[in-house]
Amino acid sequence: MRINPEFPVYDQGCRLAALFFFMLLLSFLNGCAVDKDTSSCVACHGGIEHVSATHGDCVSCHGGDPGTDDKTRSHATMRGSENPSSPETWEESCGGCHRYQLERVKTTIMQTNAGMIRNTQLTWEGEDGREYSSSGGKTFDASGNPLELRPVEDLDNLSGELYRKFCSRCHIGISNAVSYGAAHASGCAACHFPWNDTATYQGSDKSMLGRAGHSASHKMAALPDTMVCTRCHNRSGRIAFSYQGLYDGNNGLVPTRGGEGGPIMTSGARNLTSITPDIHFAAGMECIDCHTSRDVMGDGFAYRNMYLQTEVACEDCHGSASEPPRYREITRVNDETLRESRWYKMPAKSGMRMIRTARGRSYSNVFYRDGAIWLQGKRSGKLHRSKVITGTPEHTIVGHGRLECHACHSRTSVQCFGCHTRYDKGRPGMDFIKDEETPGAFSETEDYRMLYPFPLALNQRGRISPVTPGCQTFITVAEEDGTLSRAEYVAKFRGKQQLRFAPFYSHNTGKKAIGCAECHGNPAFLGFGQHVVDGNNIRGTLLCERSDSKPLDGFLTMNKGKVKAYSAITREKARPLNGAEVKRALAVNLCLPCHGLARDPIYRKGLDHRALDDALHRRSLSGR
C-alpha cells in the first residue's frame, strides 16, 4: 500500500475503515424497500415507511420468512409479533446492533419503575427489605455493587396489585394501546416510534391503514418529541402538561366560561385548559433539549428513585450564585458527545467546549462559545442563549443559599389533596404485568386540587424546594362480601400514621421569581396551607373529615408560637421547616415594607433586627 505523506499511517487506516463503513451503509439504504419479487414483506405491505437509512431489510429487525407468500408461514418466526423491540425479543432485535444502548435501557427507571413500586409499598404496607422492579433481574447499583431486583409479579400484596393494575402502563416494559392520548409501544419503540391519540396507523401501507394498537407511522424518530414524553408524564405531577401550559383541573373537570369543559381531551376522560407555559417551552425547547440520554435511557446502573437517575440541574446552564457553568473541551475522536450529536442539525466537533451536567458529564447540545452559553435544540437546531445569573444581586441574598432555583421560579405546582383509593375484592381488574384479569379492582377520587401557592420544605439534597402531596392516600378495602376491612385508613410512614408530601419540580418555570412579600408574608409557602393567623397561632382551614386539626393542604401548625409538623416529607434527609426556620422567614416581613426589592443592598448581609432600634427606624415604625 502506498502511503500518502500528507497523512499519518493511522489516518490511512481510519480512512479505509470509514470507506468500509460507507460501503456497508450503502448496502442498507434500500432497507425495507426490497424488491417485491423477492420479499413477501413488501409485496403485502407496499408503501410502508422505511424505518431509517441505517436499518436493514424487514427481517433484520422483525425476523420472519420473506421468501414465502403464505402469511402464516411468513409471520411464524417473527420477533415480538409486530414490535420486535419489546423486552421479550429486544435482545435479538435492537440488541444485535445497539448493545450499549440496550444495556442502559434495561436498567433505566422508566423500565424498572423501582421508585414507583417502592413508594407504593411505603404508602400501603411498608418496605419488606427487598428491591423490586417491573420484571426483576440482576444488575448493579449506583456504586457498582451487584443488585438483584425481584419481579413485581412476586409482590403478593396490595402494593403489588396497585402497581400492576393501576400504574404499570406508564412504564416501557409493556405497551398501552387502549388509553386515548396516552398510548405507546413497549421497549425501544415506546420512545422512538410516533403514536397518535387514537393509537392507529396512519401511514402509506394500505394493509395496515387505520389499524388500532400501532404507531402512526413505521418511520423511526431518532430524537423523540415532547408529545412522546407527554404520553406517560401526564398523571401524578402532570409535569408534561405543566411544561406545555396545560391543566386538567380538579378530578379532571376544568370548567370554563359557561360551565363547559376544557377545549382539549386527554387520557382518563379528562379535559384540559390553558395556563402559562414554562419559559423554556415558550422559547421552543423540547424535553430532550434539557434532559440527556442518560436521564431518559439510563447509564447502566439501577436507581431506586427518579431524582437519583436525573443528572441535570438549572445551575448547569445558568450558573449558581457563586459559580458559573462548567465546561469540558472535546479532545478525543471517540468522545460520546460526538456520537450522540450526530443526528443534530449542528453536530458537535472536536475542540468544542461542552457544558457539564451536575454530575460532571458533558451535554451533547450545550456549549460555551464567544463568552456565552448556548443550547442547541436537538431536533430544531435553534440556538438559545442562556442567561448566567452568577453574582447578580437577586441571587446572592444572604439566607437564600439553600434555595433550589425552582423554589422561586416555579409559576405553579400541581397539588392534589386527599387521594381516596378503594380496592374492591369483589370486582375483577386487569393485571397488566401478568396480562390477565384477576379478582380485585382499584378506583380513586380526590378531594381538592390547586396550583398556587405551593409549600416549601427541605428536599433530599438539604435544599429548600417546592413539595406536593405524595401521597395523601386514604385506603379503603372492600372484601368479597362487601364488608370493609379498611375504611379511609392512613398507612404508617416512619413509624406512625401520617400523610406525606414529596419534593417536586413542576416544570412550569418563569423568568420572574415569586415576590419576596409573597413567600415571606404568606404562611402557605412555609407549609401551613390555607389558614387564619390569630396572634401567635396559625390555624389551617382546609380540614378533612378524618381530622379536624390536620388540614390536607399543609403539614405545619403553630400554637402559641410553637411550630409542629403533622405530615412527613418523603425522600432521605427531607423534612419540613423547623420552628426556628419558620420564624426567621416570617421575621423578614419587618423589613419588606421599606425594602421590598431583592436587589436592595441590605439583603447582601445578614439581617440584624436590632437595627430597628436606631432613631431612623424608630421614627419610621412610629409613623412619624
N, C-alpha and C positions, 0 to 999 in steps of 0.2 A: 504494500500500500504506500503510495506516495504521500508524504506529509507536507501540507501547506505550511510554510514557515510563518505565516501570519497567525496561525492558531496553534496552541499547545496540543500535545497528544491527547490529553483528556478532553479537550474541546472537540477533537475529531470523533472521539468515542461517543460523546454526548450527541453530536450531530447524527451519527449513524443510528443511535438509539432513537432519536427523535424521528428520523426518517422511517425507521421500522414501525414506530407507533403511528405515524401518519398513514402508512400503507394499511396498517391494521384498522385504523379508524375508517378509511375509505371502504373497507370491506363491510363495515357495519352501516354505512349511510343509508342503504336501502331499507334496513330494519324490517318492519312488518310488511313493507311494500314489496314482498317477494312475488315472483311470477305466479300468476293464478293457475298456470298449467301444472305447477309442481307443488303447490301448497293448498290444501283444502281449507286452511285457516282463512286466507284472504279470499278464496273462492266463495266462502259463505259470509264472511264479514267484510265485504267490499266497502271501501270508503272509510274504514276505521282509522282513526287518527294514529299516526306513528308516535310512539311513546317519547322518544327523543333521538337526536342524531347519534348518541353514543350507545344506544341499546341495540342489540342484535335482532334476529328474527323472532317470531312469536314464541317458538318453543324454548328459546334460551331462558325466558322468564316463566312462561306458563307450562312448559312441558307439553305432553300430548303427542299425537301422531299426525303430522301434517301430510302424510302420504296416502291417507285413505279418505274416501268421500263419505264413509259411514260415520255419522255424528257420534254414535255411542262409542265406537272403537276409537275415534279420534280424541274424544274427551276422557276416555277411561284412565289415561295416565297423566292427566293434567294435575298440576300442583295447586292445592287450595281451591279447587273448583274454579272460581272466576277471579280470585285475588291471591296470586302467588306470594304476596308479601305478608300474608297473615302469619302469626307466630308459629302455626303448625308447620309451615313449609318455608319460612324465610331463610333457614339455613341453606337450603338447596338453591333458592332463587336469588334473593338480594345478597345473601352471604357469600355466594360464589365469587362476586366481584367487589363487594363493599364490606369486607370482613371488619375493617376498622370501625366503620360507622355502625354496623350491626351490633358489635360487642358493646358499644356505648348505649345504643338504644335499648338493649336488653336490660340495662340497669338504671335507665332514667326513671325519675319519679313518676313520669307520665305513663310508664309501663308497669312499674311495680305498685304504684299507689300506696306505698308503705306508710306515708304520713297520714293519708286519709283513713286507712284501716286502723292505725294506732290511735288517732284522735277519736275515732268512733268507739274504740274499746274504752278509752278514758271516760267517755260520756256515759256508757252503758254499764259495763261490768268491771272496768279497771283492767290494767295490763296483767298478763299471765306470765311474764318473763320471757316470752318468745317473740321473735320478729316475723311478721307476716308480709306477704306481698300477693299480688293478683294471681300469680301462678307458681310461686316458690322457686327454689333453685339455689345453687351455690355461687357466691360472688365474693366481693371484697368491700370492706367498709372504707371510709374516707382516709383511714390511716394505713390502708393496705393489708389489714388483717383479714383472714378468711371469715366469711359470714354465710351462714345458711339461713335462707328465708323459707319459711313454711308456707305452703299454698293456703290462701284464704278459704278454700273449699274445706279445709280441715278445721276451721274456726266454727265449732258447732255451738253457737250461742246467738243471742240477738245481735251482737256486733257483726258477726259474720253474715247473718241473714240480711241485716240492713245494707251492708256494703254490696252484697251480691244482688239484692233485689232493687236497690234504690240508687246506689251511687256508681256502680261499676261501668255503666255505659259511657262514661266520660273518659275512661282510660283506653289506651290504644290497643290493648290486648284483644278486645272484641269489637265487632262492628255494631253500629247503631243505624239501622236503615229505616226506622219507623218514626222517629221523632222529627216532626216538622221544624225546620230551622236549625236542627242540631244533629243531623245525620252525618256519619263519617264511616270510612272503612276501618279495618283493623290493620295493625302492623305499619310498615313504612308508608303504605298508601293513605293512611289516616291524615297525613300532612301533605303528601306530595301529589295527590290527585284531587282535583276540584269537585266538590259536591254542591248541588243547589239545594234550595229549601225543601223540595219535594223528593229528593233522592232519586231522580230519574235521569237516565241517559238522554242527552240532547245533541249528540254528535251526528256524524255523517254515515254511520253504519246502520242501514235500514233494518237489518235483522234485530238490532238492539234498541232502536229508537223508542223512547217512552217507557222502557223497561224500568221498573222500580228496583231500588236496592243497589244502584250503581252510581258511579261518579258521573258528573255531567259530560265529561269528555275523557277519552282514552289518552290524552296528551298529558304527560307528566309536568309538574311545576317544580323545578329545582329549588325555587325560592317561594315558600308559601306566603299568601297574602293575609291581611288582617282577618278576613272572613273565615279562614281556616281555623284561626285561634278562637274566634267567636263561637264556633260550633260546640266547643266544650266549656269555655270560660264565661258562661252566661248565667250560671247559677251561683249560689253561695254569695261570694263577694261581688259578683257581677262586674268584674274588672274590665272585660271586653266591651260591655255596654257603656260603662262609665267613661272609658277611654274615648269612645266614639260620640259621647254626648247623648246617650240613650238611657231611659229609666223605665223600669217595669212596675213601679209603684207598689202599693200595699196589696198583698195577695194577688199580684199580677193585674189588678184593676186600676187603670190610670184614667180617672175621669178628666175629660177636657171640657171646653165650653159646650154647654147644652147637655152635659152628662154623658156624652158619648165616650167610647173607649179611645185609647191612643191610636194613632194612624198606622202603626206598624205591628204586624202579628209576628210572634216568635214561638218557640217551643213551649209546651205545657199550657197551651191556650192562653198565653199571656199577650198583652199588647203593650207597645212602647210609645213613649212620648219623648220629646227632646229636652235636654238640659245643655248647659255649656260644655263643649268637649274639652278634652285635655289639650293643652297648648301644643304638645308635640303632634297630636293627630291633626289639629288645625293647620299646622305647618306642612302637612303632607307626609309625616313619618308613619311607618307601619311598625307592628310589634317587633319584627325581626331586625329593625334598624337599631334598636337598643339592645335587644336580647341576643346573646351569642348562641352559636350552635351547641355549646356546652350547657347553657341554660336549658335548652329545649331537648336536645338529644342525649344529654348527659356526658360525662367524661370517663366512663368506665367503672366508676365506683358507685356504690349504693348509698343513698342518703335517706334518713328517716323523716325528713320534712323538706318542704319546697324551699324554704329560705336557706337551707344548707346547700342546696344544689345551685341556687341562683348566685351568679358571680358579679353582677353589675350593680352599680350604685350611682346616684346623682353626681357625687363628687368626681367620678371618673372623667366626665366631660366638662363639668363646671368648676371643679376645684372645691376645696374646703375653705373655711375662713382663714386658715394659716398656710395651706399648701396648694400650689397649682396642680393641674393634672400631670400625671407622669407619662412618659413615653419610652419606647424602645425602638431602636433602628433595626430594620431588616438587613441582615448580613449574610444569611445562609440561603443557598438556592433551594433547599428543601423546607424552608420556613412554612409552617402551616397556614400562615396568613396568605401566602401566595396561592396555595391550593384552594383555600376557602373562597377567595375573592375572584376566582376565575370566571364565575358567572355574572359578576357585577358589570355595570356599564363602564366603570373605570377600575380594572383590576389593580391590586397593589403591586408595587415594583420594588426591587432591591434598592435600599437606600432610604426608603420612606420611613418616617418616624411615627410609628403606630402608638396610639394612646393605649394605656394598660388598664385592665379591669381592676376591681377591688381586690382580686386575688393575684394580681401581678401578671396575668396573661394578656396577650395582645388582642385588641379588637381587630377585626378584619376590614372595617369600614370607617374607623375614626382615626384621624391622624393630625399631626402638628405640621403646619406649613406657613411660612411668612408671618410668624409671630402670632398665629391664631390656631384655634382648634376647629377642625372641620369634620362633619359627619356626612357620609355619602349614603343616600337611600339605596339599599341593596338592590331593590327592584327598579326604582325610578331613575337612579343615577343623580338625583337632585342633591346639591351640596347645601348643607345647613351650617352656618357659623355658630358655634357655641359660645355663649357669654360666660366668661370666667369671673367668678364673684370673689376670688381670694383678696382679702384685705379691704373690701368695701365696708363702710361703717355699719350698714344694716346687718352684716353677717359677723361682726366682731363684738357683739353685745356681751358684756360680762354676765355670766349666768346662763347663757344660751349654748354653751359648749356641748351639752348633751343632746341638743335637739336634732332629730332627723330632719332632713330638708322638707320632707312631706308633712311634717308636723305643722309647718307654717304655710306651705304652698299647696296643700290639698284644697280644692274648691268644695268638694263634697266627699262623704264617706258613707256608703250604704250600710245601714244598721237595721237588722231585723230582730225585733224584740218578741220574746215569747214563742218559741217553736214547740208546738204541741204535736208529738209523734205518737201515732197509735199503731199497734201491732195486733192484728186480728187473726188468731189461730184458726178460726172457723172459715176463713176465706182463702182461696188459693192465690199464689203470687208467682210470677215468673222469676226464676233464678237464672240470671243471665250468664253467670260463670259456669254453672252446671248444665245450662241450656235445657232446662226442664221446668215444668210447673210443679211446685211443691206447696204443702199447706203453710199458710201464713202470708198475710198481705199487709203492707205498710201504707199509711196515709199521713198527711201532715197539714197543719194550718199554722198561721202566725197571728200574733195579736196586733202588731203595730210596726210600721217602718218609717224611717226618716233619713234625710241626707245631711242635715246640718242643724245645730252644731254637732261635733263629734268629740268623744272623750279622749284624753291623753293619759298614757301610763308608760312605765319603763318596759322596753321590749327585751328580747333575748341578748341584745348587744349592750344592755345597760344604758340605752339611749331613749329619749322621750319620743314616743311615736303615737299616732292615732291607733285606737283599738276599736274593735267591733264585736258584737256578741258572737261567741264561738266556743261552744254553742249554748244557747239558753234552752236546753231541751227538757220538756216536761213529758215523761214517759207514761203511756197507758198501754197495758197488755190485757187483751180480752181472750179468755180461754175458749175452747171449742164450744162450751155450753153457754157462752155469753157472759159469764161472771168475770169480774175484773180482778186479776191478781196484782196489778199495779194500777194506781189511778193518779195521774198527774204527778208522778214520782220524779224527784230531782236526784240524780245519781251522785255518788260521793266523788269528790276530787280533792286530792291531797289530804285525805283522811276525814273529810266532813262534807255534808251535803251542801253544795253551793253551785250557783250558776257561774259561767265563765265568759270572759272577754279574751280576744286574741289580738296581738299586734297585726296591723293591716296597712297596706298601701293601696289606696283606692284607684290609682291610675287615672285620676281626674285632677291633674296639676294645672295651676295657674301661675302666670308671671307675677301677679300681685299677691302678696302674702296676706294672711289674716291680720287684721289690725291689732295693735298692742292692747287697746282697751277691750276688744272682744275677748281675747284669750285670758287676760289678767282680771277682767271685770265680770266675766260670766262663769260662775262655778260649774256650769255644764261641761266646759272644756277640761275641768280638773277631775271629773268623774262623778259629779253629783246629780246628773240628769236634769230633767225639768224640775224646778224647785221653787221654794219660797225661802227668803232669808228673814230670820226673826232673831235679831240681836246676834248672839254668838252661836245660833243654831241654824243649820241648813237642812230643810226637810224636803224630801222628794215628793212629787205629786203624781207620777205615772205609776200607780200602785197596781199590784197583781192580786187577784182574789185569793191566791195561795199565801200571801203575806202582806200585811198592812203596814209593814215597816221597812220593807226592802224593795224599793222601786225597780222596775225592769230596766230602765234606760240609764242606770248609774251603778256604781259599785262602792261609793263612799257616802257616809253620813257624818254630820258634825253636830254634836250635842254638848252644849256648854263649853264650846271651844275645842273639844276633843274629837279628833278625826278617827273614824273606824271603817275598815273595809269589810264588806259582807259578800263580795264575789271575787273570784280568783282571776288572775291574768295568766293565761297559759304560756307555754314555752319556758325553757330553762332560764333561770335567773330573772324572769319577768315578774313585775309586781306593780300594784297601784302606787301612786304618790303617797308618801307618809305625811304625818301631821305637820312636820317642820317644813317640808317642801310646799305643801299647800299654803301655809301661812306666808312663806316668802313670796310665792306667786301673787297672792292677794294683796300683799303689802305694797306692791308696785303701784297700786291704784292711788296711793298718796301722791305720787309724782306725776302721773299721767295727765291730770287736768292742765298742767302748765307745760309739761314736757311730753307731748303726745307723739313725737316723731322718733322713729327708731334710730335715725342718724344723729340725734341730739348728743352732744359730747358727754353728758352726764352718764350715759349708758356705756361709755368706754371704760368705766371703773366701777368697782363695787359700790352699791348704794349704801349710803350712810344716813340713816333716818334721823340721827342726832343733828344733822344739818338743818332740820326743820326748826331747831331751837334758836337759830340766829335771828337778828332783828328783821331782815328782809322777809324770811318765811313766816315769822310770827305775824307781821302785818298782813301778808297775803292770806294766811289762814283765818285771821280775824275779820277779813273783809275790808280792811282799811286801806 
